[in-house]
């Protein structure tokens, strides 16, 4: 149980980082959407 909760927390953190990177990439591209 503990390891599963830790795995989920790591996944959530990675998801937030990924969204932040994607958001920054869109900002760099001056609002171009893919």
C-alpha positions as CSV (number, residue, x, y, z in Angstrom):
1,X,0.0,0.0,0.0
2,X,2.7,2.4,1.0
3,X,4.7,1.8,-2.2
4,X,1.6,2.2,-4.3
5,X,0.8,5.6,-2.7
6,X,4.3,6.8,-3.2
7,X,4.2,5.7,-6.9
8,X,0.9,7.6,-7.3
9,X,2.5,10.7,-5.8
10,X,5.5,10.5,-8.1
11,X,3.1,10.1,-11.1
12,X,1.1,13.2,-10.1
13,X,4.3,15.3,-9.7
14,X,5.6,14.1,-13.1
15,X,2.2,15.0,-14.6
16,X,2.3,18.5,-13.2
17,X,5.9,19.0,-14.5
18,X,4.8,17.7,-17.9
19,X,1.9,20.2,-18.0
20,X,4.2,23.0,-17.0
21,X,6.6,22.2,-19.7
22,X,3.9,22.0,-22.3
23,X,2.5,25.3,-21.1
24,X,5.9,26.9,-21.3
25,X,6.4,25.5,-24.8
26,X,3.1,27.0,-26.0
27,X,4.1,30.4,-24.5
28,X,7.5,30.3,-26.3
29,X,5.7,29.5,-29.6
30,X,3.6,32.7,-29.2
31,X,0.3,30.9,-28.7
32,X,0.7,28.4,-31.6
33,X,-1.4,25.3,-30.9
34,X,-0.7,21.9,-32.2
